[in-house]
Amino acid sequence: MSTLPTQETIFTNAANAADKAALALSDVRDWLRSDWSDSKPLTDEAADARAAVRARLESIKDEIRDLEHQLRGGATSLRNRR
């Protein structure tokens, strides 16, 4: 017989997943800042894509951190109601 997770566990696990997502966006940022081995410049399309992603990364990451904060607050609320 399986046991379902508690409400607090669900909120905590969701917050942990949001944290991983924010860290993954940091990896995206770091990769886009990396040097590359070939000496060819980016194509116009690739340069535009990189600029667009860089412009959006921090705002998306901030939104994910807000979600994480809300989820952790929900988990704390559930833990404190006991």
Secondary structure as UniProt FT lines:
FT   HELIX           7..32
FT   HELIX           44..80
//
